[in-house]
């Protein structure tokens, strides 16, 4: 085991079932399908042999375009992927391989040891429960607190995330996007996890709310000393919250290192494209950043080959 690491991921692969897999027999007989079709028959490879570690109390950013595999990594760590999804590799929490545990055993690690703040707060929060009821449900389900103790803890959590006590009786649709994000954060912190993952924490928020949520996460990380994984497509969020960063493309890591080093001296063409596409980091440079759309590289080697404007022809 790597000293001080609390999360260690080795050769993680996530493959989603494909609708085309059930219709592959004719193509197999004809043997005329190209490589992309064959990949579809086997499924959609969202994550491909990814490995990394998270130090105790450390912070790690995972960045990439939509569909790069970021959220699939988080869901695999939490063990929340559908049973039809093929997950291979090892996910170690300290010395325990989480993928080797039964569902009942894994529940001991969810929320109490590892928690996640999901994106799309309106979809995640229950529209018919008040803020108080939603946080209370987490506490009653995952802790041994009495009702009175849990009620007190709810108010403490709301204060922790910067919400005044009176908001506890409101429903999700009555809150702003930033306030709903604070509620989700309170729910994730309700069991005092040692590892917190936040998935696109500032999506659909205005500039003021983005700064507030980013500042709150940075403050809580310093004070609570949990290990933090930040998943985002916004480089400026990663730069403020993560000491180390993984750059994901098409399910693979294209670059990794200290955040300051990757920002100041990106080594991969894809990373440079992400930086150029960020108006917050490079307001006067190429706002288009990366030409074309993400696709599947059928040639092997670097997954960014098809879109790279610096590739060497064979």
C-alpha positions in Angstrom: 0.0 0.0 0.0 1.2 3.5 -0.8 1.8 5.3 2.5 -0.8 8.0 3.4 -3.1 7.1 0.6 -6.8 6.7 1.5 -8.1 5.8 -2.0 -6.1 3.8 -4.5 -7.6 2.9 -7.9 -5.9 0.4 -10.1 -6.7 -0.6 -13.7 -10.3 0.6 -13.3 -12.5 -0.1 -16.3 -16.2 0.7 -16.7 -18.2 -0.7 -19.7 -21.9 0.1 -20.2 -24.1 -2.3 -22.2 -24.9 -1.3 -25.7 -28.2 -1.7 -27.5 -26.3 -2.8 -30.5 -24.9 -5.8 -28.6 -28.2 -7.6 -29.0 -28.3 -7.1 -32.8 -24.8 -8.2 -33.6 -25.3 -11.7 -35.0 -25.8 -10.7 -38.7 -22.7 -8.4 -38.6 -20.7 -11.2 -37.0 -21.7 -13.7 -39.8 -20.9 -11.2 -42.5 -17.7 -10.1 -40.7 -17.9 -6.7 -42.3 -18.3 -4.5 -39.2 -15.6 -2.0 -38.6 -13.7 -1.5 -35.3 -16.2 1.0 -34.0 -19.1 -1.3 -34.5 -17.2 -4.2 -32.8 -16.6 -1.9 -29.8 -20.4 -1.2 -29.7 -21.2 -4.9 -29.6 -19.0 -5.3 -26.6 -20.4 -2.3 -24.9 -19.5 1.4 -24.4 -16.1 1.7 -22.7 -16.5 4.7 -20.5 -13.4 4.2 -18.4 -10.3 2.3 -19.7 -7.7 1.0 -17.2 -7.5 4.1 -15.1 -5.3 4.3 -12.0 -4.6 7.0 -9.4 -4.4 7.5 -5.7 -5.8 10.1 -3.2 -3.7 11.0 -0.2 -5.4 11.3 3.2 -6.4 15.0 3.5 -5.4 15.6 -0.1 -7.4 17.0 -3.0 -7.6 15.6 -6.5 -9.3 17.1 -9.6 -10.6 15.1 -12.5 -11.3 17.2 -15.6 -12.4 16.5 -19.1 -15.2 17.1 -21.6 -18.7 15.6 -21.1 -18.4 11.8 -21.8 -14.8 11.5 -20.8 -15.6 9.1 -18.0 -15.3 11.4 -14.9 -18.7 10.7 -13.3 -18.3 7.0 -14.1 -15.2 6.9 -12.0 -17.1 8.5 -9.1 -20.0 6.2 -9.4 -17.7 3.2 -9.5 -15.9 4.3 -6.3 -19.3 4.7 -4.6 -20.5 1.3 -6.0 -23.7 2.9 -7.4 -23.5 1.7 -11.0 -26.2 -0.6 -12.3 -25.5 -4.3 -12.1 -25.6 -4.5 -15.9 -22.5 -2.2 -16.0 -19.2 -4.2 -16.1 -16.7 -2.8 -13.6 -13.2 -4.3 -13.5 -10.1 -3.3 -11.5 -9.5 -2.5 -7.9 -10.8 0.3 -5.8 -9.0 0.3 -2.4 -10.2 2.3 0.6 -7.1 2.0 2.8 -6.4 -1.7 2.7 -9.8 -2.9 1.6 -10.7 -3.6 -2.1 -14.3 -2.2 -2.3 -15.0 -4.2 -5.4 -14.5 -7.4 -3.6 -17.2 -6.6 -1.0 -20.8 -7.7 -0.9 -23.5 -5.0 -1.2 -24.2 -5.2 2.6 -20.5 -4.8 3.4 -20.1 -2.0 0.9 -22.9 -0.1 2.6 -20.7 0.3 5.6 -18.4 2.5 3.5 -21.0 4.5 1.6 -21.7 8.0 3.2 -19.9 7.1 6.5 -16.5 6.8 4.8 -17.0 8.0 1.3 -19.8 10.4 0.3 -20.7 12.2 -3.0 -22.4 15.5 -3.8 -24.3 14.8 -7.1 -24.9 17.4 -9.8 -28.4 18.4 -11.0 -29.8 19.3 -7.5 -33.4 19.4 -8.6 -33.2 15.9 -9.9 -31.5 14.5 -6.8 -33.5 16.3 -4.1 -37.0 14.9 -3.3 -39.5 17.6 -4.3 -42.1 16.6 -1.6 -39.7 16.7 1.4 -38.5 19.9 3.1 -34.8 20.6 3.5 -35.0 19.5 7.1 -36.7 16.2 6.2 -34.2 15.4 3.5 -31.1 15.9 5.7 -32.9 14.1 8.6 -33.5 11.1 6.4 -29.8 10.7 5.8 -29.0 10.9 9.5 -31.7 8.4 10.5 -30.7 6.0 7.8 -26.9 6.0 8.3 -26.4 6.9 11.9 -27.6 5.8 15.3 -28.8 9.2 16.4 -32.1 9.7 18.2 -34.7 11.9 16.6 -33.9 14.8 18.9 -30.1 14.4 18.3 -30.7 14.2 14.5 -32.9 17.3 14.5 -30.1 19.2 16.3 -27.5 17.8 13.8 -29.6 19.1 10.9 -29.5 22.6 12.2 -25.7 22.3 12.7 -25.2 21.1 9.2 -27.2 23.9 7.7 -25.1 26.4 9.7 -22.0 24.6 8.5 -22.9 25.1 4.8 -24.0 28.7 5.3 -27.8 28.4 5.3 -29.8 30.2 7.9 -32.0 28.1 10.2 -35.3 29.3 8.7 -34.5 27.7 5.3 -34.9 24.2 6.8 -38.7 24.2 6.3 -38.5 25.1 2.6 -38.9 22.8 -0.4 -36.2 22.4 -3.1 -38.1 24.3 -5.7 -38.2 27.3 -3.4 -34.5 27.5 -3.2 -31.9 29.0 -5.6 -29.5 26.7 -7.4 -26.7 27.7 -5.0 -28.8 27.0 -1.9 -29.8 23.6 -3.3 -26.1 22.8 -3.8 -25.5 23.7 -0.1 -28.3 21.3 0.9 -26.7 18.5 -1.1 -23.4 19.3 0.6 -25.0 19.2 4.0 -26.5 15.8 3.2 -23.1 14.5 2.0 -21.4 15.7 5.2 -24.1 14.4 7.5 -22.1 11.2 8.4 -18.7 13.0 8.6 -17.1 11.1 5.7 -13.3 10.8 5.3 -13.6 11.2 1.5 -15.9 13.7 -0.2 -16.5 13.6 -4.0 -18.2 16.6 -5.7 -19.5 16.1 -9.2 -19.7 19.3 -11.2 -20.4 21.5 -8.1 -21.0 24.7 -10.0 -23.0 23.5 -13.0 -25.8 25.9 -14.0 -24.9 28.4 -11.3 -24.3 32.1 -11.9 -20.9 33.7 -11.3 -21.6 34.8 -7.8 -23.0 31.5 -6.7 -20.1 29.7 -8.3 -17.6 31.7 -6.3 -19.6 31.1 -3.1 -19.8 27.3 -3.5 -16.1 27.1 -4.5 -15.1 29.2 -1.5 -17.3 27.1 0.8 -15.8 23.8 -0.5 -12.3 25.1 0.0 -13.1 26.3 3.5 -14.7 23.0 4.5 -11.8 21.0 3.1 -9.4 23.1 5.2 -11.5 22.8 8.4 -12.9 19.3 8.2 -9.7 17.8 6.7 -11.5 15.3 4.6 -9.9 14.0 1.4 -11.5 15.7 -1.7 -12.2 14.6 -5.3 -13.5 17.4 -7.5 -15.0 16.4 -10.9 -15.5 19.3 -13.3 -15.2 20.4 -16.9 -14.2 23.9 -15.7 -10.5 24.3 -15.2 -10.9 27.3 -13.0 -12.8 25.3 -10.4 -10.1 22.6 -10.4 -7.4 25.2 -10.0 -9.0 26.6 -6.8 -9.9 23.3 -5.2 -7.4 20.6 -6.2 -3.7 20.2 -5.6 -3.4 17.4 -8.1 -5.3 16.9 -11.4 -6.1 14.1 -13.8 -7.0 15.1 -17.4 -9.5 12.6 -18.9 -10.3 12.0 -22.5 -12.4 9.1 -23.9 -12.1 7.1 -20.7 -8.3 7.4 -20.3 -5.9 9.6 -18.5 -4.0 11.8 -20.9 -2.1 13.9 -18.4 -1.7 14.1 -14.6 0.4 16.0 -12.1 0.4 18.9 -9.7 -2.4 21.3 -10.7 -0.1 24.3 -10.8 2.3 22.4 -13.1 -0.4 21.2 -15.5 -1.9 24.7 -15.7 1.5 26.5 -16.2 3.1 23.9 -18.5 0.5 21.5 -20.1 2.3 18.7 -21.9 -0.6 17.2 -23.9 -2.4 18.9 -26.8 -5.8 18.1 -25.3 -4.9 19.8 -22.0 -3.7 22.9 -23.9 -7.0 22.9 -25.7 -9.0 22.8 -22.5 -7.0 25.7 -21.1 -7.5 27.7 -24.3 -11.2 27.0 -24.1 -11.5 28.5 -20.6 -12.3 32.2 -20.7 -11.6 32.4 -17.0 -8.0 31.2 -17.3 -7.2 32.6 -20.8 -9.7 35.4 -21.5 -7.8 36.6 -24.6 -6.9 33.4 -26.3 -8.6 30.8 -28.5 -12.1 30.4 -27.1 -12.9 27.6 -29.5 -10.1 25.6 -27.9 -10.5 22.1 -29.4 -11.9 21.5 -32.9 -14.3 18.7 -33.6 -16.2 16.4 -31.2 -15.1 13.6 -28.9 -15.2 10.2 -30.6 -13.6 6.8 -30.5 -10.1 6.5 -31.7 -9.9 3.3 -33.8 -6.1 3.5 -34.4 -4.8 2.7 -30.9 -2.3 4.8 -29.0 -3.4 8.3 -27.8 -7.2 8.6 -27.6 -7.0 12.2 -28.7 -5.3 11.3 -32.0 -8.3 12.0 -34.3 -8.8 15.5 -33.1 -5.2 16.5 -32.5 -3.8 19.2 -34.8 -0.2 18.2 -33.9 -0.4 14.5 -34.7 2.2 12.9 -36.8 0.9 10.9 -39.8 2.1 7.3 -40.2 
